[in-house]
Amino acid sequence: MGERRIGVDVGGTFTDVALALNGALVTAKVPTTDDQSEGVMAGIEKACAEAGIDPESLAEFSHAMTVSVNALLEENGARTALVTTEGFRDVLEIGRQDRPSLYDLDAEKPTPLVPGRRRFEVAERATVDGIERPVDGEDVRAVAAAIREADAESVAVSLLHAYAHPENEARVAETLRAELDVPVSASHEVLAEFREYERTSTTVVDAYVGPAIDRYVGRLTERARDRGVPQPRIMQANGGITDADTVRENAVTTVLSGPAAGVVGASAMATAGGEPNRTDEAGLVTFDMGGTSSDVSLVRDGAAARTTESEINGRPIRTPMVDIETVGAGGGSIAWVDAGGALRIGPRSAGADPGPACYGKGGTEPTVTDANLVLGYVGASTSLGGELSLDAEAARDALAGLAEEAGMDGPLAAARGVHRVANANMTRAIRSVTVERGHDPRRFGLVAFGGAGPMHAIAIAESLDVGRVVVPRASGVLSAYGLLAADEKRDAVRTRQHPLSAVDPDAIDEVYRELSEELLAEVSDPDAATVEYAADLRYAGQSFELTVDVERPFDPAAAGEAFAAAHDAAYGYRADEPVELVNCRATATRSRSAPPLEYDAAGDPRKGTREAAFGEVGGTTADDDGGTAADGVRDTAVYDRGRLPPGETFAGPAVVEGDESTAVVPPGWDVRVRADGALVAEVSES
C-alpha cells in the first residue's frame, strides 16, 4: 500500500492539504473555518475522497496553524497574570528605551498583554552568582490567592536572573501549579536566557496563547481520533515538527507555524527534480503570498535562515524560528485611498467571508484578487480551489469605485495600480531580508508559492533584477507539502556570559553536553537524531550578538574566528576588540526525507487565449508581429498546469492555471517544465 502522509496548513482564507501516497501527490483547498479544526478535518476528508482512500488508512498527519499568531494580532488571548521579583512588576510596560518611531512624538508602544492589576510581586532575589534571598512559601500562596481573585486564566512567572539560578522561580511555579487550576509558564522553562524584558515578554506570550493552543490542539486531536486519523504532529516556528503534547506545553513555539512550513516546502521543492541550483546563485528567496499576507525568507546552503528574535504586534519573542519577513499584502488584502490621495494595500483583508468582491459572497471592497481578475491574470471561468467560481462584474464594480475615489481612469487603471502597489510592498519585504542584511538579491533565485505568489513573482523578480523564478509543483499548497518534508527539531539555550579569552573550554563543553542530553531525551528517536551547536558572540560593548556554529569540544579560538567572519559578512568589517560569549545553543534534529513524488502529464496543455494586461496602463507594448497593444492588453496563451509535460518550453506572455494557484509570465521571460513538474522561468536571452 505504501506510506500515506498528509499535511494540512491553515491560512487566513483557505486551509491547504497535501496528501502523498505511492508517489502521487493529491492536493485540496477548503475555506478556513472559525474553529480551524473543522476546516482541517474537512480538508482531510476532501483530499482522501479525491485519492479514493479512507482517512483511517493515513500513517501520518502533520499540521500548521495560525491560532497563536491570531491571538496576538487580535489581542484575544487568555487573561494572564504575571509574577515577578519585587520591584520589577512594570518591566513589560517599561520595555526598552527605544521608541517605535524615533521622530513621531505621538508614537505609542503596544498595550502590555498583562495589565497592572494582574501583575504581582514576590520578595526574593537571585543574582548571576546564586540565590541571595530564598522565596517564602507563604508569600507565594498569598500571591496565588490574589491571582485567583483576579480570575486569571494563565500565569507567567519571570523572576530576576532565573535564567542563571532558577531555584526560586521553580519553587514559585511549583506552588502556583499546586494552588491554581490554570497553566503556569516559567521563564527558565520557556527561555533560559538573559535580558529581562525579552525573557518576560516571551514567557507572557507563552502564557497568553497557551490556553487557546491547548484547547485547539485538544479539539483537533479528539476530532482526528474520532475519525481514525493519527494524532497530529505540529509545525513549530523553528521549521521542525514535534508532537501535539509538546506544543500544548510550549505554545510560544507555534508562532509563525504556517509560514515556517512554507519555507521548508520551498527549500525541498526548489532543489528537487534532479537539477542543481545555478552555480552563480548564493541561495534562494522564498516568496509565499496567501490570502491575507505575504512572507519572504532566505534559504542558503539548503537550510532556511533562522533567527532567535522576532516581534509580533510589537511584542518581542525570543525563541528559535525561521527568519521570516511578513507584509500585509495578500490576495484578499483590501485596496484603499489614504488621506493624501495615495493608493494603499492592506493590512486589512477581506478574508474568507465575505472575501474579495469577485467571490460573490457579499464583499464589495476592492482587493488584490479583484485586480488580478480585471487584469486578466485570473480567468472569469476559473474556480478557486476547484469549487469557488468568480464574479468578474463584481470585481470591475469594486475597482470602478476605487478608480473614482483615486482619480484614476477606470477599473483597468485601478487594477494596474493595485497590482503595482502590492508588488512594491512585497519587493520592500524581499529587500529587507537581502539588501538590508548584506545580500545582493541579484545573486538569488526566487521560489514562488502560495495561492497568489506565482501570479506576482516574476514581476517582483524583474524589479529586483532576479533572473530565475521557480514555481514548484503544487505551489498553491506548498506549506502543506512542507509539513511532509519537515524534520523533527528541538532547541535549547543557556546564557553563559564570559570574555572569550577567559572562557574555560571544558566548562562550556559541559554546558553543551547538558543541552545535548536534555534535547535527546525529548526527541522521538534519540539514536536517529543529531545535535548541532552554536554560540551567540559579540564584541565587547556591543548590545547585540551574532550566532555562529561551533564544534565540540568547544574551541574558543575557532569560535572567535567564526564570529569575526560572520561580523565581516554582515557589517563589512572586523573590529580589534575583545569578543564575548553570551549564549550557548543546541539543536537536536531527527531528519525525515520528503515523500518521493512522481510527475506525469498527459493531454494538450493549451487551453486557448484570453486578454491580459501587461506594461503600463495608457502605454503600449509590442506584439509578436511587430504591432502594438493599447494599454498593454494583448492576447495571452493560457496553459493547464497539470498537462504540461517535463521538458515543455514556452515564452511569455502566458498564464499557467492550476487548481490551487495561477502563474503569470510577462513578455520577455521563457519557461521550461522541470522533470518534477516545477516551472522554471528565466529572462529571455533574445
C-alpha positions as CSV (number, residue, x, y, z in Angstrom):
1,M,0.0,0.0,0.0
2,G,2.9,2.4,0.7
3,E,3.2,5.2,3.2
4,R,0.3,7.6,3.3
5,R,1.2,11.0,4.8
6,I,-1.0,14.1,4.9
7,G,-0.1,17.7,5.8
8,V,-2.7,20.4,6.5
9,D,-1.8,24.1,6.8
10,V,-4.4,26.7,7.9
11,G,-4.2,30.1,6.3
12,G,-6.3,33.2,6.7
13,T,-8.6,32.4,3.8
14,F,-8.0,28.8,2.8
15,T,-6.9,25.6,4.5
16,D,-4.4,23.7,2.3
17,V,-4.0,20.0,2.1
18,A,-1.2,17.8,0.6
19,L,-1.5,14.1,0.6
20,A,1.4,11.9,-0.5
21,L,0.8,8.2,-1.4
22,N,2.5,5.8,-3.7
23,G,4.5,8.5,-5.4
24,A,1.4,10.6,-6.1
25,L,0.6,14.0,-4.7
26,V,-3.1,14.8,-4.1
27,T,-3.9,18.4,-3.1
28,A,-7.0,20.2,-1.8
29,K,-8.2,23.6,-0.6
30,V,-11.2,24.3,1.6
31,P,-12.3,27.6,3.3
32,T,-10.8,28.3,6.7
33,T,-13.4,28.0,9.4
34,D,-13.8,29.9,12.7
35,D,-13.0,26.7,14.5
36,Q,-9.9,25.8,12.5
37,S,-10.2,22.1,13.4
38,E,-13.5,21.8,11.4
39,G,-11.8,23.1,8.3
40,V,-8.8,20.9,8.9
41,M,-10.9,17.7,9.0
42,A,-13.0,18.8,6.0
43,G,-9.7,19.2,4.1
44,I,-8.6,15.8,5.1
45,E,-11.9,14.3,4.0
46,K,-11.8,16.1,0.7
47,A,-8.2,15.0,-0.2
48,C,-8.8,11.4,0.9
49,A,-12.0,11.3,-1.2
50,E,-10.2,12.5,-4.2
51,A,-7.5,9.9,-3.7
52,G,-10.0,7.2,-3.2
53,I,-8.7,6.2,0.3
54,D,-10.2,6.2,3.8
55,P,-8.7,8.7,6.3
56,E,-8.2,5.8,8.7
57,S,-5.5,4.4,6.4
58,L,-3.3,7.5,6.9
59,A,0.1,6.8,8.5
60,E,0.9,10.4,9.5
61,F,-0.8,13.7,10.0
62,S,1.2,16.9,10.2
63,H,-0.3,20.3,10.8
64,A,0.4,24.1,10.9
65,M,-2.0,26.6,12.2
66,T,-2.5,30.3,13.0
67,V,-4.1,30.1,16.4
68,S,-1.3,31.6,18.4
69,V,-0.4,34.4,15.9
70,N,-4.1,35.3,15.6
71,A,-4.5,35.6,19.4
72,L,-1.6,38.0,19.4
73,L,-2.8,40.1,16.4
74,E,-6.4,40.2,17.6
75,E,-5.4,40.5,21.3
76,N,-8.0,37.9,22.4
77,G,-5.7,35.5,24.3
78,A,-6.1,34.4,27.8
79,R,-6.4,36.7,30.8
80,T,-2.9,36.3,32.0
81,A,-1.3,37.2,35.4
82,L,2.4,37.9,35.8
83,V,4.5,37.2,38.8
84,T,7.9,39.0,39.0
85,T,10.6,39.8,41.5
86,E,9.7,42.6,44.0
87,G,10.3,45.9,42.3
88,F,10.1,44.6,38.7
89,R,6.3,44.4,38.1
90,D,6.5,47.1,35.3
91,V,9.2,45.5,33.2
92,L,6.6,44.8,30.4
93,E,5.5,48.5,30.4
94,I,9.0,50.0,30.6
95,G,10.4,47.7,27.9
96,R,13.4,49.2,26.1
97,Q,14.1,52.9,25.8
98,D,13.8,52.9,22.0
99,R,10.6,54.3,20.5
100,P,8.6,52.6,17.7
101,S,9.1,55.7,15.5
102,L,12.0,57.9,16.6
103,Y,10.7,61.3,15.3
104,D,7.0,60.7,15.9
105,L,6.0,62.4,19.2
106,D,2.7,60.6,19.2
107,A,4.0,57.1,18.6
108,E,2.7,54.7,21.2
109,K,4.0,51.3,22.3
110,P,1.6,48.4,22.3
111,T,-0.5,47.9,25.4
112,P,1.0,45.2,27.7
113,L,-0.7,41.8,27.4
114,V,-0.9,41.8,31.2
115,P,-2.5,44.9,32.8
116,G,-1.1,46.4,36.0
117,R,-3.9,44.9,38.2
118,R,-2.8,41.4,37.2
119,R,0.9,41.9,37.9
120,F,2.2,40.5,41.2
121,E,5.5,40.6,43.1
122,V,7.3,38.2,45.4
123,A,10.1,39.1,47.7
124,E,13.1,37.1,46.5
125,R,16.5,37.8,44.9
126,A,18.8,35.8,42.7
127,T,22.0,37.2,41.1
128,V,24.2,35.7,38.4
129,D,26.2,34.2,41.2
130,G,23.4,32.5,43.1
131,I,20.4,32.9,45.4
132,E,20.7,35.8,47.8
133,R,17.2,35.7,49.2
134,P,15.1,32.5,49.0
135,V,11.4,32.8,48.2
136,D,8.9,32.4,51.0
137,G,6.2,29.8,50.5
138,E,3.6,31.8,52.4
139,D,4.3,34.8,50.3
140,V,3.7,32.8,47.1
141,R,0.5,31.3,48.4
142,A,-0.8,34.8,49.1
143,V,0.0,35.7,45.5
144,A,-1.9,32.6,44.4
145,A,-4.9,33.8,46.3
146,A,-4.7,37.2,44.7
147,I,-4.4,35.6,41.2
148,R,-7.4,33.5,41.9
149,E,-9.3,36.6,42.9
150,A,-8.2,38.4,39.7
151,D,-9.8,35.5,37.7
152,A,-6.7,34.9,35.6
153,E,-6.8,32.1,33.0
154,S,-3.0,31.6,32.9
155,V,0.1,32.7,34.8
156,A,3.6,33.8,33.6
157,V,6.4,33.7,36.1
158,S,9.6,35.6,35.3
159,L,12.0,36.3,38.2
160,L,15.2,38.3,38.1
161,H,18.2,36.2,36.9
162,A,16.2,33.0,36.9
163,Y,18.0,32.0,33.7
164,A,21.2,31.6,35.7
165,H,19.7,30.3,39.0
166,P,16.1,29.1,38.6
167,E,15.6,27.7,42.1
168,N,13.4,30.4,43.4
169,E,11.4,30.6,40.2
170,A,11.0,26.8,40.1
171,R,9.5,26.9,43.7
172,V,7.1,29.7,42.8
173,A,5.9,27.9,39.7
174,E,5.5,24.6,41.6
175,T,3.5,26.3,44.3
176,L,1.2,28.2,41.9
177,R,0.6,25.0,39.9
178,A,-0.5,23.3,43.2
179,E,-2.7,26.2,44.3
180,L,-4.3,27.2,41.0
181,D,-6.2,25.3,38.3
182,V,-4.6,27.3,35.4
183,P,-1.5,26.7,33.3
184,V,1.7,28.3,34.6
185,S,4.6,29.3,32.3
186,A,8.0,29.8,34.0
187,S,10.7,31.7,32.2
188,H,13.5,29.2,33.0
189,E,11.4,26.6,31.2
190,V,10.4,28.8,28.3
191,L,13.6,30.8,27.7
192,A,16.7,30.2,29.9
193,E,18.3,33.4,28.5
194,F,19.3,36.8,29.9
195,R,17.6,40.1,29.0
196,E,14.8,40.6,31.5
197,Y,12.4,42.4,29.2
198,E,12.6,39.9,26.3
199,R,12.6,36.9,28.6
200,T,9.5,38.2,30.4
201,S,7.7,39.1,27.1
202,T,8.4,35.7,25.7
203,T,7.1,34.0,28.8
204,V,4.0,36.2,28.9
205,V,3.3,35.4,25.2
206,D,3.6,31.6,26.0
207,A,1.0,32.0,28.9
208,Y,-1.2,34.3,26.8
209,V,-1.6,32.0,23.8
210,G,-1.2,28.7,25.8
211,P,-4.9,28.1,26.7
212,A,-6.0,28.7,23.1
213,I,-3.4,26.3,21.8
214,D,-4.3,23.8,24.4
215,R,-8.0,24.0,23.5
216,Y,-7.4,23.9,19.8
217,V,-4.9,21.1,19.7
218,G,-7.1,19.2,22.1
219,R,-10.2,19.6,19.9
220,L,-8.2,18.7,16.8
221,T,-6.7,15.6,18.4
222,E,-10.1,14.5,19.5
223,R,-11.6,15.0,16.1
224,A,-8.7,13.1,14.5
225,R,-9.1,10.2,17.0
226,D,-12.9,10.0,16.3
227,R,-12.2,9.8,12.5
228,G,-9.4,7.3,12.9
229,V,-6.7,9.8,11.8
230,P,-3.3,9.7,13.5
231,Q,-2.6,12.2,16.3
232,P,-1.4,15.5,14.7
233,R,2.3,16.4,14.7
234,I,2.6,20.2,14.8
235,M,4.9,22.5,12.9
236,Q,7.0,24.9,15.1
237,A,8.3,28.3,14.3
238,N,11.8,26.8,14.1
239,G,10.9,24.9,11.0
240,G,10.6,21.5,12.7
241,I,7.7,19.4,13.7
242,T,7.0,17.9,17.1
243,D,4.2,16.0,18.9
244,A,1.0,17.6,20.0
245,D,1.7,17.3,23.7
246,T,4.9,19.3,23.4
247,V,3.3,22.3,21.8
248,R,0.5,22.3,24.3
249,E,3.2,22.8,26.9
250,N,5.3,25.2,24.8
251,A,2.7,27.3,23.0
252,V,5.1,30.1,22.1
253,T,6.9,27.8,19.7
254,T,3.9,27.7,17.4
255,V,4.0,31.4,16.4
256,L,4.5,31.6,12.6
257,S,4.0,27.9,12.3
258,G,2.4,28.1,8.8
259,P,5.0,30.4,7.2
260,A,7.8,28.2,8.6
261,A,6.2,25.2,6.8
262,G,6.2,27.1,3.6
263,V,9.9,27.9,3.7
264,V,10.7,24.2,4.4
265,G,8.5,23.1,1.5
266,A,10.1,25.7,-0.8
267,S,13.6,24.6,0.1
268,A,12.6,20.9,-0.5
269,M,10.8,21.5,-3.8
270,A,13.2,24.1,-5.3
271,T,16.1,21.7,-5.1
272,A,14.2,18.7,-6.3
273,G,13.8,17.4,-9.8
274,G,17.4,16.2,-10.2
275,E,18.6,19.7,-11.1
276,P,21.2,21.6,-9.1
277,N,20.9,25.3,-8.3
278,R,22.7,27.6,-10.7
279,T,26.3,28.0,-9.7
280,D,26.0,31.8,-9.8
281,E,23.3,31.8,-7.1
282,A,24.0,32.4,-3.5
283,G,20.7,30.8,-2.4
284,L,17.0,31.2,-2.7
285,V,14.5,33.8,-1.7
286,T,11.2,32.2,-0.8
287,F,8.1,34.2,-1.5
288,D,4.8,33.0,-0.1
289,M,1.7,35.1,-0.9
290,G,-1.6,33.9,0.5
291,G,-4.9,35.4,1.2
292,T,-4.1,37.9,3.9
293,S,-0.3,38.4,3.9
294,S,3.0,37.7,2.1
295,D,6.0,36.0,3.8
296,V,9.6,36.1,2.5
297,S,12.7,34.3,3.8
298,L,16.1,33.1,2.7
299,V,17.4,29.6,2.0
300,R,21.2,29.3,1.9
301,D,23.2,26.0,1.6
302,G,19.9,24.2,1.6
303,A,18.8,25.4,5.0
304,A,16.3,28.1,6.0
305,A,17.7,31.2,7.6
306,R,16.9,31.2,11.3
307,T,16.7,33.9,14.0
308,T,16.3,34.0,17.7
309,E,14.4,37.2,18.0
310,S,11.2,38.4,16.4
311,E,8.3,40.7,17.1
312,I,4.6,40.1,16.7
313,N,2.3,43.1,17.0
314,G,5.0,44.9,18.9
315,R,5.8,42.1,21.4
316,P,9.3,40.7,21.4
317,I,9.6,36.9,21.2
318,R,12.9,35.3,21.6
319,T,12.7,31.7,20.5
320,P,14.4,30.0,17.6
321,M,12.4,30.4,14.4
322,V,12.7,30.6,10.7
323,D,13.7,34.2,9.8
324,I,10.6,35.5,8.0
325,E,9.5,39.0,7.0
326,T,5.8,39.5,6.7
327,V,3.8,42.2,5.0
328,G,0.1,42.7,5.0
329,A,-0.4,42.2,1.3
330,G,-2.2,39.0,0.1
331,G,-4.9,38.1,-2.4
332,G,-7.6,39.3,0.0
333,S,-5.9,42.5,1.0
334,I,-8.2,45.5,0.6
335,A,-7.1,48.4,-1.6
336,W,-7.9,51.9,-0.3
337,V,-7.0,55.6,-0.7
338,D,-5.4,57.4,2.2
339,A,-6.0,61.0,3.3
340,G,-3.3,62.2,1.0
341,G,-4.9,60.5,-2.1
342,A,-2.3,57.7,-2.3
343,L,-3.3,54.2,-3.2
344,R,-2.6,51.7,-0.3
345,I,-2.9,47.9,0.0
346,G,-3.8,46.2,3.3
347,P,-3.2,45.3,6.0
348,R,-7.0,44.9,6.3
349,S,-8.2,41.8,4.5
350,A,-11.5,40.6,3.2
351,G,-10.6,37.1,4.5
352,A,-12.6,34.1,3.5
353,D,-16.0,35.5,4.4
354,P,-17.1,37.7,2.7
355,G,-13.9,37.6,0.8
356,P,-13.0,39.6,-2.3
357,A,-15.8,41.1,-4.3
358,C,-15.3,38.5,-7.1
359,Y,-16.1,35.7,-4.7
360,G,-19.8,36.7,-4.9
361,K,-20.3,36.3,-1.2
362,G,-21.3,39.8,-0.4
363,G,-17.9,41.5,-0.4
364,T,-17.9,44.9,-2.1
365,E,-14.4,46.3,-1.3
366,P,-11.7,46.0,-4.0
367,T,-8.9,43.5,-3.3
368,V,-5.7,42.3,-5.0
369,T,-7.6,39.3,-6.3
370,D,-10.2,41.5,-7.9
371,A,-7.4,43.5,-9.6
372,N,-5.8,40.3,-10.9
373,L,-9.2,39.2,-12.3
374,V,-9.7,42.6,-14.1
375,L,-6.1,42.4,-15.5
376,G,-6.9,39.0,-17.0
377,Y,-4.4,37.1,-14.9
378,V,-7.2,35.1,-13.3
379,G,-9.9,33.9,-15.8
380,A,-13.5,34.7,-15.2
381,S,-14.2,31.0,-15.6
382,T,-11.6,30.0,-13.1
383,S,-12.8,28.1,-10.0
384,L,-10.5,28.7,-7.0
385,G,-9.7,25.5,-5.1
386,G,-11.7,23.7,-7.7
387,E,-15.1,24.9,-6.4
388,L,-15.3,28.7,-5.9
389,S,-16.5,30.4,-9.1
390,L,-15.7,34.1,-9.7
391,D,-17.9,37.1,-10.5
392,A,-15.9,39.3,-12.9
393,E,-18.6,42.0,-13.0
394,A,-18.5,42.4,-9.2
395,A,-14.7,42.8,-9.4
396,R,-15.0,45.5,-12.0
397,D,-17.6,47.4,-10.0
398,A,-15.4,47.3,-6.9
399,L,-12.4,48.7,-8.8
400,A,-14.5,51.3,-10.6
401,G,-15.4,52.7,-7.2
402,L,-11.7,52.7,-6.2
403,A,-10.8,54.4,-9.5
404,E,-13.3,57.1,-8.9
405,E,-12.0,57.8,-5.4
406,A,-8.4,57.8,-6.5
407,G,-9.0,59.8,-9.7
408,M,-8.0,57.0,-12.0
409,D,-9.2,56.3,-15.5
410,G,-11.5,53.3,-14.9
411,P,-11.3,49.8,-13.4
412,L,-8.3,48.7,-15.6
413,A,-6.2,51.6,-14.4
414,A,-7.2,50.9,-10.8
415,A,-6.4,47.2,-11.2
416,R,-2.9,48.0,-12.5
417,G,-2.4,50.4,-9.6
418,V,-3.4,47.8,-7.1
419,H,-1.1,45.3,-8.7
420,R,1.8,47.7,-8.8
421,V,1.4,48.8,-5.2
422,A,1.1,45.3,-3.9
423,N,4.2,44.3,-5.8
424,A,6.1,47.3,-4.3
425,N,5.1,46.2,-0.8
426,M,6.4,42.7,-1.4
427,T,9.6,44.0,-3.1
428,R,10.4,46.0,0.0
429,A,10.0,42.9,2.2
430,I,12.4,41.0,0.0
431,R,14.9,43.9,0.2
432,S,14.7,43.7,4.0
433,V,15.9,40.1,4.0
434,T,18.5,40.6,1.3
435,V,19.9,44.1,0.8
436,E,19.4,45.2,4.4
437,R,21.3,42.2,5.6
438,G,24.2,42.4,3.2
439,H,22.9,40.1,0.4
440,D,22.6,41.0,-3.2
441,P,19.2,39.8,-4.4
442,R,20.5,39.5,-8.0
443,R,22.6,36.5,-6.8
444,F,19.5,34.7,-5.5
445,G,16.8,32.7,-7.3
446,L,13.2,33.3,-6.3
447,V,10.8,30.5,-5.3
448,A,7.2,31.5,-5.5
449,F,4.3,29.7,-3.9
450,G,1.0,30.3,-2.0
451,G,-2.3,30.9,-3.7
452,A,-1.2,34.2,-5.2
453,G,2.6,34.1,-5.1
454,P,3.2,32.7,-8.7
455,M,0.9,35.4,-10.1
456,H,3.1,38.2,-8.8
457,A,6.6,36.6,-8.6
458,I,8.1,37.3,-12.0
459,A,7.0,41.0,-11.9
460,I,8.7,41.3,-8.5
461,A,11.8,39.5,-9.8
462,E,12.0,42.0,-12.6
463,S,12.1,44.9,-10.2
464,L,14.9,43.2,-8.2
465,D,16.9,42.1,-11.3
466,V,16.5,38.5,-10.2
467,G,17.0,36.3,-13.2
468,R,15.3,33.0,-12.2
469,V,12.0,32.2,-10.7
470,V,11.0,28.6,-9.7
471,V,7.3,27.8,-9.2
472,P,7.2,24.4,-7.6
473,R,4.5,21.9,-8.4
474,A,1.5,22.2,-6.0
475,S,2.8,25.7,-5.3
476,G,-0.7,26.8,-4.0
477,V,-0.4,24.3,-1.1
478,L,3.4,24.3,-0.7
479,S,3.2,25.0,3.1
480,A,1.1,21.8,3.4
481,Y,3.7,19.9,1.4
482,G,6.4,21.4,3.7
483,L,4.8,19.6,6.6
484,L,5.5,16.3,4.9
485,A,9.2,17.3,4.4
486,A,10.0,18.8,7.8
487,D,12.4,17.3,10.2
488,E,11.7,16.9,13.9
489,K,13.5,19.7,15.8
490,R,14.1,20.7,19.4
491,D,16.1,23.8,20.6
492,A,17.7,24.8,23.9
493,V,19.7,27.7,25.1
494,R,21.8,28.7,28.2
495,T,23.2,32.1,29.0
496,R,26.9,31.9,29.9
497,Q,28.5,35.4,29.7
498,H,32.3,35.5,29.7
499,P,35.1,37.2,27.8
500,L,36.0,34.6,25.2
501,S,39.7,34.9,26.2
502,A,38.8,33.9,29.8
503,V,36.4,31.0,29.0
504,D,37.1,27.6,30.4
505,P,36.6,25.4,27.3
506,D,35.8,22.3,29.5
507,A,33.1,24.2,31.4
508,I,31.5,25.4,28.2
509,D,31.7,22.0,26.7
510,E,29.9,20.7,29.8
511,V,27.1,23.1,29.1
512,Y,26.8,21.8,25.6
513,R,26.8,18.2,26.9
514,E,23.9,19.0,29.3
515,L,22.0,20.7,26.5
516,S,22.5,17.7,24.2
517,E,21.3,15.3,26.8
518,E,18.3,17.4,27.5
519,L,17.3,17.6,23.9
520,L,17.9,13.9,23.0
521,A,15.7,12.9,25.9
522,E,12.8,14.8,24.2
523,V,13.1,13.6,20.6
524,S,11.1,10.6,19.4
525,D,14.2,8.6,18.4
526,P,17.4,9.7,20.1
527,D,19.5,7.2,18.2
528,A,18.4,8.7,14.9
529,A,18.9,12.3,16.0
530,T,21.9,14.6,15.5
531,V,22.8,17.6,17.7
532,E,24.3,20.8,16.3
533,Y,25.9,23.5,18.5
534,A,26.1,27.3,18.2
535,A,27.2,30.3,20.2
536,D,26.0,33.9,20.5
537,L,29.0,36.1,20.4
538,R,29.6,39.9,20.3
539,Y,32.4,42.4,20.5
540,A,32.8,43.9,24.0
541,G,30.5,46.9,24.3
542,Q,28.0,45.8,21.7
543,S,24.4,45.3,22.6
544,F,23.6,42.6,20.1
545,E,25.0,39.2,19.2
546,L,25.7,37.1,16.1
547,T,25.0,33.4,16.2
548,V,27.8,31.1,14.8
549,D,28.1,27.4,14.6
550,V,30.7,25.7,16.9
551,E,32.0,22.2,17.3
552,R,32.6,20.0,20.3
553,P,34.9,20.0,22.1
554,F,34.5,23.8,22.3
555,D,37.4,25.8,20.9
556,P,37.4,29.5,21.9
557,A,39.8,30.5,19.1
558,A,37.8,28.8,16.4
559,A,34.6,30.3,17.7
560,G,36.2,33.8,17.7
561,E,37.3,33.4,14.1
562,A,33.9,32.2,13.1
563,F,32.4,35.3,14.8
564,A,34.8,37.7,13.1
565,A,34.0,36.2,9.7
566,A,30.2,36.5,10.4
567,H,30.6,40.1,11.5
568,D,32.6,40.9,8.4
569,A,30.0,39.3,6.2
570,A,27.1,41.1,7.9
571,Y,28.6,44.5,8.5
572,G,31.7,44.7,6.3
573,Y,34.4,44.9,8.9
574,R,36.2,43.2,11.7
575,A,36.9,45.0,14.9
576,D,40.1,44.9,17.0
577,E,38.1,44.4,20.2
578,P,37.7,41.5,22.7
579,V,35.0,39.0,21.9
580,E,32.4,37.9,24.5
581,L,30.5,34.7,24.7
582,V,26.8,35.3,25.6
583,N,24.7,32.2,25.0
584,C,25.3,28.5,24.3
585,R,22.7,27.0,21.9
586,A,22.0,23.4,20.7
587,T,19.5,22.0,18.2
588,A,18.6,18.3,18.0
589,T,17.3,17.2,14.6
590,R,15.8,13.9,13.6
591,S,15.9,14.0,9.8
592,R,12.9,12.9,7.7
593,S,13.0,12.5,4.0
594,A,10.4,14.2,1.8
595,P,8.0,11.7,0.3
596,P,9.1,10.6,-3.2
597,L,6.8,12.0,-5.8
598,E,6.3,11.2,-9.4
599,Y,5.2,13.6,-12.1
600,D,3.4,12.6,-15.2
601,A,1.3,14.8,-17.6
602,A,-0.9,13.9,-20.5
603,G,-3.1,15.7,-22.9
604,D,-2.9,19.1,-24.7
605,P,-1.8,21.8,-22.2
606,R,-3.1,24.7,-24.2
607,K,-6.5,26.0,-23.0
608,G,-6.7,28.8,-25.5
609,T,-6.1,32.5,-25.1
610,R,-7.5,35.5,-23.3
611,E,-6.8,39.2,-23.0
612,A,-4.4,40.1,-20.2
613,A,-2.8,43.5,-19.4
614,F,1.0,43.9,-19.2
615,G,3.1,47.0,-19.1
616,E,1.8,50.4,-18.1
617,V,-1.8,51.4,-18.5
618,G,-2.1,54.2,-21.1
619,G,1.0,53.0,-22.9
620,T,1.6,50.3,-25.5
621,T,3.5,47.0,-25.7
622,A,4.9,45.4,-28.8
623,D,3.1,42.4,-30.2
624,D,4.9,39.4,-31.7
625,D,4.1,40.6,-35.2
626,G,5.6,44.0,-34.5
627,G,2.3,45.7,-33.8
628,T,1.3,47.3,-30.5
629,A,-1.4,46.6,-28.0
630,A,-3.1,49.6,-26.4
631,D,-2.9,49.8,-22.6
632,G,-0.7,46.7,-22.6
633,V,-3.7,44.5,-23.2
634,R,-2.9,41.6,-25.5
635,D,-3.9,38.0,-26.4
636,T,-2.2,35.7,-23.9
637,A,-1.7,32.0,-24.1
638,V,-3.4,30.0,-21.3
639,Y,-1.9,26.6,-20.2
640,D,-3.2,23.9,-18.0
641,R,-0.6,23.3,-15.3
642,G,-1.5,19.7,-14.8
643,R,-0.9,18.9,-18.5
644,L,2.5,20.5,-19.1
645,P,4.9,17.6,-19.7
646,P,8.5,17.6,-18.5
647,G,10.8,19.4,-20.9
648,E,8.0,21.6,-22.4
649,T,9.1,25.2,-23.1
650,F,7.1,28.3,-23.9
651,A,7.6,32.1,-23.8
652,G,5.6,34.9,-22.2
653,P,3.2,36.4,-22.2
654,A,1.4,33.4,-20.8
655,V,-0.9,32.3,-17.9
656,V,-0.5,28.8,-16.3
657,E,-3.6,27.8,-14.4
658,G,-3.6,25.1,-11.7
659,D,-6.2,24.0,-9.2
660,E,-4.6,26.0,-6.3
661,S,-2.7,28.8,-8.0
662,T,-2.0,30.6,-11.2
663,A,1.4,31.6,-12.6
664,V,1.7,34.7,-14.8
665,V,4.6,35.0,-17.2
666,P,5.0,38.5,-18.7
667,P,6.7,39.2,-22.0
668,G,10.5,38.8,-22.0
669,W,10.6,35.6,-20.0
670,D,10.9,32.0,-21.1
671,V,9.6,29.0,-19.1
672,R,10.6,25.3,-19.1
673,V,9.0,22.5,-17.2
674,R,11.4,20.6,-14.9
675,A,11.3,16.8,-14.5
676,D,9.3,17.1,-11.3
677,G,6.7,19.4,-12.8
678,A,8.2,22.7,-11.4
679,L,8.1,25.7,-13.7
680,V,11.5,27.4,-14.2
681,A,11.2,31.0,-15.6
682,E,14.3,32.9,-16.8
683,V,14.8,36.1,-18.6
684,S,14.8,35.6,-22.3
685,E,18.2,35.8,-23.9
686,S,16.9,37.4,-27.1
